[in-house]
Each structure stands twice: as structure tokens, then as C-alpha cells.
């Protein structure tokens, strides 16, 4: 069996390749790509048996690939994004895998591919794109797994005050002030968290409504937010977010 991996995060790409080689030493990874443009060029010139495909690539959504080149190859989607995307991926793809990829789930996906492959089932990408445009019922993340030394903890979303991005890390701050590093980007968290409860204040903070202690108007387009527990730096709602922030507070 031959496969390609289309994924723009090197760590995720390398991890998937490692797991695939462990599960099927005879599987040939023909290519690892990180963009829509690169995938389109490769698929126009080559054939493969299976595509592992992330939704958000370096230059666009991966669905743009199928608008530029005919693809009859089965696809297993890999994604860190919300149930909106996941529900769409289930329409007629082989399977999807939620990042970080679990070894046993990957093994099941490969087995599913082997079962359906003899039927030469072609993914219906027209239906897939239509489903992606339909507003689904959302199931937002209820808990986050975190680690501290040798302990693994599960933190409920109602116990989270805010998330803070600092340098290359993202921290989960609980209501009691405890901080944990989480393996998410803030942009990923925006998709996973219930927008009725959490708001992206600026490039560095996503806060729970109950964590907002005080709001100070600095100008018509800028406000300052005091969080509890106290944030280690000043939190200013970005100019482009201020109007949406006020509307969110008034829901």
C-alpha cells in the first residue's frame, strides 16, 4: 500500500509517519506535503492508494485540492478542529482522526480502509463540501487533559478561567490560579470552546465570562479587561474585537 501525508505541522506530520511505519512496515510513504498547491501539483503527476489529509494547510483549506484536481483516492482526514468539520468529514470519507492521533484509532482507520478498498468506493466530495456549509449541532469540549509532573488531570471547562498564549506555549489557567501547558493553539481552542461562555479577547487571551472581573473603557475602540485570577500582563481587547466583545457581553 502506498500513501501520502498532507499536513502543514512538521511535528504532526512526523508523528503520523512514525505511527504508520509501526503499524504497517510495508506501507510506502510516497510524499509528505504541507500545502494545497503542493498537493495539487503532486496529485496531477502521481497516483497513490490512500491520502492522509489535514483540513487547514499552509495556504488554504484542503478542500480546495478537490476543486483543482480530480481525486479518486480514499481519504482519511486528520484534524484538530471542531465537530462542525468532523461531522462533515464523516459524510463519505473513509474516516477522520482527531489530533493528537491515537495509535489504536489509526490502526482501526487502516483496517477500515482495507475493508472498503475492494469496493473502490470514491469519496463524494461534492456532498462533503455541501455538508461543510450546513450549520451543525455543536458539541463543544467539556474537559481538557493536562499533566503535572507524573499526574494526569482532567479539567472541566467550568473550572477554567482563561487561556493565555505566551511565546510558543498556551497555558490553561484554572479558577484557583493553577496553570497548565496545553497542546493547542489559541485558534484551535476558539473552535473547541462554547462561544457563549468563552471569548477571544486578543491575540494572547481567551477568557471565560465568569473570569471577567472589571472592564475599563479606554476609548471608543479599546477596552481593558481585568481577569480573575489576575493575568500577569495587561489585557486590552483588540480594536477589531471590541464591538463583538460588547455584543457578546450583552447576549
Backbone as CSV, one residue per row, in Angstrom:
resi,resn,N_x,N_y,N_z,CA_x,CA_y,CA_z,C_x,C_y,C_z
1,UNK,0.839,-1.197,0.000,0.000,0.000,0.000,0.873,1.246,0.000
2,UNK,0.478,2.236,-0.771,1.194,3.494,-0.845,0.303,4.612,-0.290
3,UNK,0.914,5.606,0.323,0.139,6.702,0.898,0.940,7.996,0.845
4,UNK,0.222,9.113,0.899,0.863,10.412,1.072,0.260,11.079,2.303
5,UNK,1.039,11.950,2.916,0.592,12.717,4.078,0.584,14.186,3.689
6,UNK,-0.573,14.836,3.842,-0.688,16.264,3.553,-0.998,16.966,4.870
7,UNK,-0.009,17.608,5.429,-0.084,18.165,6.793,0.959,19.279,6.916
8,UNK,0.552,20.454,7.421,1.476,21.581,7.455,2.248,21.724,8.771
9,UNK,1.943,20.910,9.775,2.693,20.960,11.023,3.698,19.807,11.042
10,UNK,4.978,20.146,11.100,6.035,19.131,10.994,5.915,18.069,12.084
11,UNK,5.634,18.499,13.328,5.537,17.539,14.428,4.416,16.531,14.158
12,UNK,3.251,17.026,13.739,2.116,16.139,13.458,2.424,15.224,12.276
13,UNK,3.094,15.776,11.269,3.451,15.004,10.079,4.408,13.863,10.429
14,UNK,5.437,14.191,11.187,6.431,13.179,11.563,5.833,12.124,12.495
15,UNK,4.958,12.568,13.407,4.333,11.625,14.329,3.434,10.639,13.582
16,UNK,2.667,11.142,12.620,1.799,10.261,11.838,2.635,9.258,11.047
17,UNK,3.703,9.711,10.433,4.567,8.802,9.671,5.146,7.720,10.583
18,UNK,5.583,8.096,11.777,6.154,7.133,12.723,5.132,6.066,13.086
19,UNK,3.893,6.491,13.402,2.853,5.534,13.765,2.510,4.607,12.603
20,UNK,2.459,5.163,11.403,2.139,4.340,10.235,3.202,3.278,9.992
21,UNK,4.457,3.643,10.155,5.535,2.676,9.939,5.520,1.579,11.004
22,UNK,5.101,1.931,12.216,4.991,0.925,13.265,3.840,-0.045,12.982
23,UNK,2.717,0.494,12.501,1.525,-0.329,12.286,1.613,-1.158,11.009
24,UNK,2.280,-0.633,9.994,2.383,-1.345,8.714,3.755,-1.070,8.103
25,UNK,4.758,-1.871,8.448,6.115,-1.655,7.934,6.207,-1.699,6.411
26,UNK,5.228,-2.337,5.762,5.264,-2.437,4.305,4.622,-1.234,3.621
27,UNK,3.983,-0.365,4.403,3.353,0.816,3.818,4.430,1.774,3.310
28,UNK,4.258,2.258,2.095,5.215,3.186,1.493,4.683,4.621,1.573
29,UNK,5.399,5.481,2.279,5.052,6.905,2.297,5.707,7.540,1.079
30,UNK,4.899,7.836,0.067,5.458,8.360,-1.174,5.903,9.813,-1.057
31,UNK,5.125,10.593,-0.285,5.430,12.016,-0.189,4.786,12.612,1.043
32,UNK,5.414,13.670,1.581,4.835,14.461,2.674,4.746,15.896,2.190
33,UNK,3.524,16.429,2.182,3.265,17.759,1.626,2.628,18.649,2.683
34,UNK,2.735,19.972,2.495,2.217,20.875,3.530,1.282,21.955,3.004
35,UNK,0.892,21.874,1.723,0.069,22.941,1.164,-0.888,22.411,0.111
36,UNK,-1.934,23.188,-0.148,-2.870,22.860,-1.230,-2.128,22.857,-2.556
37,UNK,-1.326,23.871,-2.778,-0.595,23.994,-4.042,0.301,22.788,-4.287
38,UNK,1.040,22.394,-3.253,1.931,21.249,-3.395,1.183,19.951,-3.632
39,UNK,0.051,19.772,-2.935,-0.736,18.558,-3.090,-1.340,18.467,-4.491
40,UNK,-1.858,19.587,-4.987,-2.445,19.603,-6.329,-1.399,19.223,-7.374
41,UNK,-0.213,19.831,-7.273,0.853,19.534,-8.240,1.249,18.060,-8.190
42,UNK,1.350,17.519,-6.980,1.756,16.117,-6.837,0.690,15.178,-7.387
43,UNK,-0.567,15.428,-7.053,-1.652,14.541,-7.475,-1.893,14.590,-8.985
44,UNK,-1.562,15.703,-9.604,-1.697,15.778,-11.063,-0.679,14.891,-11.770
45,UNK,0.429,14.636,-11.094,1.522,13.891,-11.736,1.709,12.479,-11.194
46,UNK,1.011,12.140,-10.097,1.269,10.862,-9.445,-0.029,10.195,-8.993
47,UNK,0.093,8.920,-8.656,-1.026,8.162,-8.100,-0.636,7.588,-6.748
48,UNK,-1.618,7.430,-5.883,-1.388,6.825,-4.576,-2.613,6.019,-4.183
49,UNK,-2.503,5.226,-3.128,-3.623,4.391,-2.689,-4.461,5.041,-1.595
50,UNK,-3.830,5.926,-0.799,-4.508,6.492,0.358,-3.898,7.855,0.679
51,UNK,-4.761,8.801,1.046,-4.303,10.146,1.396,-4.679,10.435,2.850
52,UNK,-3.693,10.854,3.636,-3.946,11.375,4.973,-3.945,12.896,4.845
53,UNK,-5.065,13.523,5.197,-5.266,14.926,4.838,-5.754,15.760,6.014
54,UNK,-4.985,16.795,6.349,-5.405,17.775,7.349,-6.327,18.780,6.681
55,UNK,-7.185,19.444,7.463,-8.118,20.403,6.855,-7.494,21.773,6.634
56,UNK,-6.724,22.266,7.598,-6.091,23.574,7.474,-4.633,23.396,7.076
57,UNK,-4.318,23.791,5.833,-2.960,23.663,5.339,-2.281,25.030,5.304
58,UNK,-1.039,25.046,4.857,-0.246,26.273,4.932,-0.855,27.408,4.130
59,UNK,-1.551,27.085,3.020,-2.043,28.157,2.157,-3.559,28.220,2.001
60,UNK,-4.297,27.207,2.478,-5.761,27.257,2.324,-6.376,26.012,2.946
61,UNK,-7.721,25.912,2.891,-8.417,24.700,3.308,-8.108,23.575,2.323
62,UNK,-7.929,22.369,2.835,-7.564,21.253,1.972,-8.651,20.906,0.961
63,UNK,-9.887,21.305,1.206,-10.953,21.016,0.253,-10.720,21.707,-1.088
64,UNK,-9.891,22.743,-1.106,-9.560,23.420,-2.359,-8.827,22.487,-3.321
65,UNK,-8.198,21.461,-2.775,-7.486,20.494,-3.625,-8.444,19.877,-4.635
66,UNK,-9.647,19.509,-4.160,-10.579,18.765,-4.996,-11.289,19.651,-6.008
67,UNK,-11.112,20.955,-5.877,-11.632,21.881,-6.877,-10.651,22.049,-8.036
68,UNK,-9.410,21.593,-7.857,-8.362,21.826,-8.845,-7.849,20.561,-9.514
69,UNK,-8.121,19.419,-8.897,-7.660,18.163,-9.478,-8.641,17.060,-9.112
70,UNK,-8.896,16.148,-10.065,-9.793,15.020,-9.802,-9.081,14.007,-8.919
71,UNK,-9.704,13.671,-7.791,-9.108,12.732,-6.846,-10.072,11.575,-6.618
72,UNK,-9.649,10.375,-6.984,-10.459,9.181,-6.767,-9.925,8.331,-5.617
73,UNK,-8.917,8.848,-4.949,-8.243,8.111,-3.886,-8.978,8.255,-2.563
74,UNK,-9.143,7.182,-1.795,-9.735,7.296,-0.456,-8.924,8.241,0.433
75,UNK,-9.633,8.908,1.326,-9.007,9.910,2.188,-9.329,9.615,3.650
76,UNK,-8.313,9.699,4.499,-8.512,9.711,5.949,-8.129,11.101,6.421
77,UNK,-9.104,11.823,6.949,-8.843,13.181,7.414,-8.205,13.156,8.793
78,UNK,-7.268,14.076,9.003,-6.681,14.289,10.328,-6.915,15.746,10.685
79,UNK,-7.432,16.014,11.886,-7.808,17.384,12.221,-7.779,17.637,13.710
80,UNK,-7.545,18.885,14.072,-7.626,19.288,15.475,-8.874,20.131,15.694
81,UNK,-9.748,20.162,14.683,-10.847,21.120,14.721,-12.166,20.511,15.195
82,UNK,-13.181,21.348,15.244,-14.399,21.054,15.997,-15.334,20.075,15.300
83,UNK,-16.458,19.845,15.954,-17.429,18.873,15.469,-18.058,19.301,14.146
84,UNK,-18.032,20.597,13.849,-18.537,21.069,12.557,-17.781,20.373,11.430
85,UNK,-16.467,20.411,11.501,-15.659,19.768,10.481,-15.781,18.251,10.568
86,UNK,-15.731,17.720,11.781,-15.751,16.277,11.938,-17.030,15.665,11.382
87,UNK,-18.141,16.340,11.615,-19.413,15.820,11.111,-19.412,15.790,9.587
88,UNK,-18.841,16.803,8.976,-18.771,16.842,7.523,-17.866,15.740,6.992
89,UNK,-16.754,15.511,7.659,-15.802,14.516,7.194,-16.400,13.117,7.195
90,UNK,-17.378,12.874,8.056,-17.970,11.548,8.155,-18.908,11.228,6.989
91,UNK,-19.267,12.241,6.191,-20.280,12.040,5.153,-19.894,10.925,4.190
92,UNK,-18.709,11.009,3.614,-18.344,9.986,2.632,-16.848,9.763,2.537
93,UNK,-16.099,10.156,3.544,-14.679,9.852,3.574,-14.494,8.475,4.211
94,UNK,-13.269,7.965,4.178,-13.000,6.680,4.816,-13.107,6.810,6.332
95,UNK,-12.489,7.861,6.860,-12.517,8.071,8.306,-11.894,9.417,8.610
96,UNK,-11.951,9.850,9.867,-11.191,11.003,10.330,-10.509,10.634,11.634
97,UNK,-9.422,11.323,11.891,-8.673,11.123,13.127,-8.500,12.469,13.810
98,UNK,-8.793,12.515,15.082,-8.673,13.749,15.843,-7.283,13.841,16.466
99,UNK,-6.623,14.960,16.232,-5.284,15.174,16.799,-5.378,15.441,18.298
100,UNK,-4.379,15.036,19.073,-3.235,14.219,18.667,-3.678,12.799,18.339
101,UNK,-3.114,12.250,17.309,-3.581,10.970,16.778,-3.262,9.826,17.733
102,UNK,-4.286,9.036,17.991,-4.155,7.867,18.864,-3.775,6.644,18.011
103,UNK,-2.819,5.875,18.501,-2.303,4.724,17.752,-3.396,3.708,17.433
104,UNK,-4.255,3.402,18.409,-5.304,2.404,18.191,-6.348,2.905,17.197
105,UNK,-6.676,4.203,17.267,-7.639,4.760,16.312,-7.070,4.743,14.900
106,UNK,-5.782,5.006,14.774,-5.139,4.947,13.459,-5.184,3.515,12.918
107,UNK,-4.935,2.542,13.778,-4.996,1.138,13.357,-6.391,0.780,12.859
108,UNK,-7.419,1.271,13.550,-8.798,0.996,13.118,-9.092,1.654,11.772
109,UNK,-8.553,2.852,11.576,-8.765,3.538,10.301,-8.123,2.776,9.145
110,UNK,-6.931,2.252,9.376,-6.268,1.467,8.329,-7.051,0.190,8.020
111,UNK,-7.589,-0.427,9.065,-8.401,-1.627,8.855,-9.673,-1.291,8.082
112,UNK,-10.268,-0.142,8.403,-11.470,0.286,7.674,-11.138,0.511,6.199
113,UNK,-9.971,1.106,5.944,-9.545,1.313,4.549,-9.439,-0.028,3.828
114,UNK,-8.837,-1.018,4.481,-8.646,-2.320,3.840,-9.990,-3.001,3.554
115,UNK,-10.976,-2.754,4.400,-12.289,-3.361,4.209,-13.051,-2.729,3.051
116,UNK,-12.938,-1.401,2.908,-13.718,-0.722,1.869,-12.976,-0.638,0.547
117,UNK,-11.664,-0.803,0.555,-10.885,-0.638,-0.664,-11.296,-1.573,-1.791
118,UNK,-11.613,-2.834,-1.520,-12.016,-3.699,-2.640,-13.231,-3.185,-3.391
119,UNK,-14.085,-2.428,-2.708,-15.278,-1.894,-3.360,-14.979,-0.682,-4.218
120,UNK,-13.727,-0.144,-4.136,-13.336,1.026,-4.919,-14.283,2.186,-4.703
121,UNK,-14.616,2.395,-3.452,-15.559,3.471,-3.134,-14.885,4.823,-3.275
122,UNK,-15.481,5.710,-4.039,-14.925,7.035,-4.260,-15.582,8.035,-3.303
123,UNK,-14.801,8.767,-2.537,-15.394,9.772,-1.654,-16.192,10.802,-2.452
124,UNK,-17.364,11.136,-1.980,-18.232,12.098,-2.649,-17.915,13.486,-2.115
125,UNK,-16.976,14.177,-2.743,-16.514,15.451,-2.226,-17.526,16.578,-2.464
126,UNK,-18.403,16.428,-3.439,-19.452,17.423,-3.622,-20.379,17.431,-2.406
127,UNK,-20.782,16.236,-1.954,-21.619,16.142,-0.752,-20.855,16.602,0.482
128,UNK,-19.577,16.303,0.490,-18.744,16.686,1.624,-18.680,18.199,1.763
129,UNK,-18.481,18.890,0.637,-18.433,20.350,0.669,-19.787,20.946,1.038
130,UNK,-20.865,20.342,0.524,-22.208,20.814,0.875,-22.456,20.676,2.369
131,UNK,-22.055,19.554,2.941,-22.252,19.318,4.371,-21.448,20.304,5.200
132,UNK,-20.259,20.663,4.709,-19.411,21.591,5.444,-20.056,22.971,5.557
133,UNK,-20.906,23.294,4.582,-21.550,24.609,4.588,-22.808,24.638,5.459
134,UNK,-23.295,23.485,5.875,-24.515,23.421,6.673,-24.211,23.624,8.149
135,UNK,-24.959,24.481,8.834,-24.721,24.673,10.269,-25.123,23.433,11.062
136,UNK,-24.172,22.809,11.778,-24.486,21.593,12.517,-24.824,21.883,13.969
137,UNK,-25.271,20.853,14.638,-25.374,20.944,16.089,-23.980,20.773,16.659
138,UNK,-23.635,21.630,17.585,-22.276,21.635,18.101,-22.169,20.922,19.440
139,UNK,-21.140,20.123,19.569,-20.781,19.516,20.843,-19.422,20.068,21.231
140,UNK,-19.440,21.039,22.129,-18.191,21.694,22.500,-17.433,20.875,23.532
141,UNK,-16.130,21.121,23.593,-15.279,20.380,24.514,-15.710,20.622,25.956
142,UNK,-15.816,19.535,26.700,-16.260,19.612,28.089,-15.107,19.519,29.081
143,UNK,-14.000,18.898,28.668,-12.858,18.685,29.567,-11.558,18.771,28.769
144,UNK,-10.482,19.139,29.466,-9.154,19.180,28.868,-8.200,18.352,29.717
145,UNK,-7.433,17.495,29.048,-6.458,16.673,29.747,-5.157,17.459,29.899
146,UNK,-4.656,17.543,31.130,-3.409,18.251,31.407,-2.522,17.361,32.268
147,UNK,-1.235,17.686,32.312,-0.299,16.909,33.122,0.462,17.823,34.067
148,UNK,0.805,17.304,35.208,1.673,17.990,36.164,2.573,16.942,36.796
149,UNK,3.856,17.044,36.478,4.828,16.034,36.898,4.347,14.658,36.416
150,UNK,4.137,13.720,37.338,3.705,12.384,36.916,2.188,12.244,36.868
151,UNK,1.450,13.297,37.237,-0.002,13.191,37.333,-0.684,13.671,36.049
152,UNK,-1.765,12.972,35.723,-2.627,13.386,34.616,-3.955,13.838,35.203
153,UNK,-4.379,15.046,34.826,-5.617,15.606,35.359,-6.571,15.935,34.222
154,UNK,-7.872,15.858,34.525,-8.899,16.257,33.574,-9.610,17.483,34.137
155,UNK,-9.505,18.589,33.426,-10.052,19.860,33.917,-11.354,20.167,33.184
156,UNK,-12.436,20.335,33.933,-13.723,20.692,33.340,-13.682,22.142,32.859
157,UNK,-14.422,22.425,31.781,-14.394,23.784,31.228,-14.938,24.815,32.211
158,UNK,-15.861,24.401,33.090,-16.394,25.370,34.060,-15.363,25.745,35.118
159,UNK,-14.279,24.970,35.199,-13.210,25.291,36.151,-12.094,26.116,35.510
160,UNK,-12.257,26.464,34.233,-11.229,27.215,33.515,-11.566,28.702,33.529
161,UNK,-10.613,29.531,33.958,-10.798,30.984,33.944,-10.450,31.554,32.572
162,UNK,-9.283,31.198,32.070,-8.889,31.693,30.752,-7.703,30.888,30.218
163,UNK,-7.440,31.076,28.931,-6.265,30.525,28.268,-5.365,31.690,27.874
164,UNK,-4.068,31.493,28.025,-3.114,32.545,27.676,-2.024,31.979,26.773
165,UNK,-1.786,32.676,25.662,-0.686,32.312,24.783,0.524,33.178,25.093
166,UNK,1.648,32.521,25.313,2.866,33.257,25.649,4.042,32.556,24.988
167,UNK,4.787,33.318,24.167,5.866,32.745,23.371,5.297,31.606,22.522
168,UNK,5.837,30.403,22.664,5.358,29.282,21.839,4.390,28.384,22.594
169,UNK,4.002,28.785,23.782,3.167,27.927,24.625,1.790,28.532,24.838
170,UNK,0.831,27.647,25.132,-0.512,28.073,25.526,-0.793,27.485,26.903
171,UNK,-1.239,28.336,27.822,-1.496,27.912,29.195,-2.993,27.907,29.486
172,UNK,-3.419,26.907,30.218,-4.778,26.843,30.768,-4.678,27.322,32.209
173,UNK,-5.457,28.350,32.558,-5.449,28.883,33.920,-6.784,28.562,34.577
174,UNK,-6.733,27.808,35.658,-7.952,27.433,36.364,-8.432,28.580,37.263
175,UNK,-9.658,28.450,37.745,-10.219,29.460,38.637,-9.410,29.607,39.925
176,UNK,-8.726,28.535,40.332,-7.930,28.595,41.557,-6.515,29.117,41.324
177,UNK,-6.205,29.507,40.085,-4.910,30.083,39.775,-3.883,29.106,39.253
178,UNK,-4.143,27.816,39.288,-3.192,26.834,38.765,-3.074,26.963,37.251
179,UNK,-1.844,26.830,36.744,-1.558,26.974,35.311,-1.011,25.658,34.757
180,UNK,-1.470,25.309,33.556,-1.009,24.097,32.904,-0.751,24.403,31.427
181,UNK,0.285,23.818,30.876,0.516,23.916,29.440,-0.430,22.952,28.728
182,UNK,-1.049,23.409,27.646,-1.925,22.550,26.841,-1.389,22.485,25.412
183,UNK,-1.659,21.365,24.761,-1.142,21.131,23.413,-2.125,21.627,22.358
184,UNK,-2.494,22.900,22.454,-3.403,23.504,21.484,-2.890,24.889,21.109
185,UNK,-3.241,25.339,19.917,-3.101,26.741,19.560,-4.363,27.465,20.028
186,UNK,-4.249,28.782,20.245,-5.445,29.536,20.622,-6.498,29.461,19.520
187,UNK,-6.061,29.428,18.275,-7.024,29.326,17.166,-7.775,27.996,17.211
188,UNK,-7.098,26.921,17.641,-7.775,25.638,17.805,-8.811,25.713,18.917
189,UNK,-8.438,26.360,20.016,-9.321,26.448,21.171,-10.587,27.238,20.846
190,UNK,-10.473,28.239,19.998,-11.656,29.004,19.588,-12.718,28.099,18.983
191,UNK,-12.269,27.060,18.275,-13.205,26.142,17.633,-13.782,25.124,18.607
192,UNK,-13.045,24.838,19.679,-13.450,23.791,20.619,-14.318,24.304,21.756
193,UNK,-14.200,25.592,22.075,-14.886,26.154,23.245,-16.243,26.744,22.869
194,UNK,-17.178,26.669,23.790,-18.519,27.221,23.583,-18.429,28.752,23.528
195,UNK,-18.758,29.375,22.392,-18.640,30.834,22.275,-19.612,31.603,23.163
196,UNK,-20.602,30.921,23.729,-21.484,31.593,24.687,-20.767,31.831,26.014
197,UNK,-19.714,31.050,26.279,-19.003,31.137,27.553,-17.609,31.725,27.426
198,UNK,-16.956,31.524,26.275,-15.573,31.965,26.099,-15.474,32.974,24.957
199,UNK,-14.560,33.951,25.120,-14.366,34.966,24.081,-12.878,35.195,23.871
200,UNK,-12.474,35.327,22.602,-11.082,35.647,22.254,-10.890,37.158,22.387
201,UNK,-10.232,37.565,23.474,-10.065,38.988,23.765,-9.049,39.656,22.844
202,UNK,-7.968,38.956,22.589,-6.921,39.468,21.712,-6.057,38.297,21.255
203,UNK,-4.884,38.575,20.767,-4.030,37.507,20.230,-3.538,36.559,21.313
204,UNK,-3.607,36.985,22.578,-2.987,36.194,23.646,-3.966,35.577,24.636
205,UNK,-5.235,36.037,24.665,-6.143,35.588,25.716,-7.499,35.152,25.171
206,UNK,-7.988,34.031,25.695,-9.381,33.596,25.559,-9.910,33.447,26.976
207,UNK,-10.978,34.173,27.306,-11.445,34.200,28.691,-12.867,33.667,28.834
208,UNK,-13.117,33.013,29.965,-14.467,32.599,30.344,-15.212,33.831,30.875
209,UNK,-16.510,33.878,30.622,-17.311,35.030,31.052,-17.150,35.295,32.552
210,UNK,-17.156,34.243,33.365,-17.078,34.408,34.813,-15.714,34.885,35.297
211,UNK,-14.702,34.837,34.414,-13.362,35.287,34.804,-13.173,36.789,34.599
212,UNK,-14.148,37.439,33.984,-14.044,38.883,33.731,-14.508,39.633,34.970
213,UNK,-13.557,40.263,35.642,-13.852,40.941,36.897,-14.220,42.402,36.696
214,UNK,-13.531,43.083,35.778,-13.790,44.507,35.559,-13.436,44.873,34.130
215,UNK,-14.207,45.808,33.572,-13.947,46.292,32.219,-13.799,47.806,32.279
216,UNK,-12.719,48.307,31.719,-12.461,49.749,31.716,-12.409,50.241,30.279
217,UNK,-13.216,51.250,29.966,-13.233,51.808,28.612,-12.055,52.764,28.459
218,UNK,-11.187,52.474,27.503,-10.041,53.333,27.239,-10.335,54.334,26.130
219,UNK,-11.127,53.906,25.161,-11.544,54.776,24.060,-12.756,54.122,23.413
220,UNK,-13.272,54.712,22.337,-14.422,54.116,21.669,-14.102,52.730,21.112
221,UNK,-12.858,52.508,20.795,-12.492,51.260,20.126,-11.624,50.339,20.966
222,UNK,-11.330,50.709,22.229,-10.457,49.871,23.040,-10.966,49.804,24.469
223,UNK,-10.939,48.588,25.027,-11.306,48.410,26.424,-10.244,47.547,27.104
224,UNK,-10.103,47.761,28.404,-9.183,46.972,29.217,-10.004,46.026,30.073
225,UNK,-9.530,44.771,30.188,-10.244,43.765,30.961,-9.363,43.293,32.119
226,UNK,-9.914,43.310,33.323,-9.248,42.724,34.486,-9.817,41.327,34.693
227,UNK,-8.924,40.342,34.733,-9.339,38.962,34.876,-9.080,38.447,36.287
228,UNK,-9.812,37.424,36.652,-9.555,36.726,37.901,-9.450,35.221,37.604
229,UNK,-8.346,34.633,38.077,-7.185,35.210,38.775,-6.490,36.260,37.907
230,UNK,-5.704,37.137,38.560,-5.031,38.206,37.845,-4.146,37.667,36.737
231,UNK,-4.222,38.306,35.584,-3.325,37.957,34.483,-1.965,38.608,34.725
232,UNK,-0.900,37.976,34.268,0.434,38.515,34.514,0.759,39.760,33.695
233,UNK,-0.125,40.126,32.779,0.097,41.334,31.964,-1.235,41.977,31.639
234,UNK,-1.179,43.199,31.154,-2.392,43.952,30.847,-3.141,43.302,29.691
235,UNK,-4.461,43.231,29.843,-5.290,42.605,28.811,-6.136,43.674,28.145
236,UNK,-5.799,44.020,26.923,-6.539,45.010,26.139,-7.261,44.291,25.020
237,UNK,-8.566,44.504,24.925,-9.318,43.905,23.831,-8.922,44.621,22.544
238,UNK,-8.531,43.852,21.551,-8.058,44.447,20.306,-9.157,45.275,19.648
239,UNK,-8.731,46.297,18.936,-9.675,47.234,18.316,-10.708,46.512,17.464
240,UNK,-10.259,45.537,16.671,-11.182,44.844,15.776,-12.153,43.937,16.529
241,UNK,-11.865,43.623,17.806,-12.724,42.729,18.578,-13.676,43.449,19.531
242,UNK,-13.479,44.753,19.723,-14.226,45.469,20.754,-15.736,45.423,20.525
243,UNK,-16.181,45.670,19.311,-17.623,45.668,19.038,-18.221,44.287,19.299
244,UNK,-17.550,43.239,18.817,-18.044,41.877,19.039,-18.019,41.525,20.527
245,UNK,-17.003,42.027,21.231,-16.903,41.770,22.662,-18.093,42.374,23.405
246,UNK,-18.456,43.608,23.081,-19.596,44.258,23.727,-20.897,43.519,23.406
247,UNK,-21.022,43.068,22.154,-22.219,42.304,21.784,-22.272,40.973,22.536
248,UNK,-21.130,40.345,22.699,-21.038,39.080,23.445,-21.450,39.273,24.905
249,UNK,-21.022,40.380,25.498,-21.393,40.655,26.898,-22.886,40.891,27.054
250,UNK,-23.536,41.299,25.969,-24.953,41.676,26.024,-25.877,40.570,25.553
251,UNK,-25.361,39.365,25.358,-26.188,38.259,24.875,-27.232,37.852,25.907
